[in-house]
Amino acid sequence: MTTTLISLISILIGITGANTVGFILKKYSFGIIGNTIAGVFGSVFFIKLLGRLGFDPVSILQTGNVNSTLFIVNSMVSFFGGIIALILLKKLERRINKKT
């Protein structure tokens, strides 16, 4: 497994989180495409922001093998990053539409 593959898996997990919340909570949904975009940007942003704590893809593969604990933390941050991005973008959209 390479760092690129771990990054792609993290992005896919963020997309899954955003689409799941968009499907369950219709008031936060932008549709499939909008939820997917929010999931991508949310997971990338939060992994870049919080990955410096030691669970970025390079740290996961530092020993030559996959550190499963760090990978699980990375996956959870990606999942919740997609969810948080979706909710924040929906609140931003409501605030912008409210003022016009």
Order of alpha helices (4+ residues) and beta strands (2+ residues): alpha-alpha-alpha-alpha
